[in-house]
Amino acid sequence: MAKKRSRDLSGEWVENTVRANVDRVVLRLARDEAFAGARIGGARFDLDTGKVVFHPA
């Protein structure tokens, strides 16, 4: 789980957990045969700013 993996990282726990979850979902989609050949990227919607932040591939 993302929250367990990010528990001991330095920095803000919530931000680290969100990033870990995005990475986890991207990996799951990339392994799914239904998305074979698709380019998959991670992003999140920031509630404070109203902007979408894309994560590096």
Phi, psi and omega in degrees: 000148183298320184293326178287321181293332185262359185301319185262006179282150176283157181101191183285125184300316183296314179299316179297321180292318178298315180297317180297323180291318177300315179300319180297316181292318178301315179297318179297318179293321181296330180276347183282127181300333180296338181253017181304130180085351181277148175268119186246130178231160180253146178204164176217153177265123180273114182294329181288321185257341184078015182252156174264129180249120180271139179265147178297148181287000000 
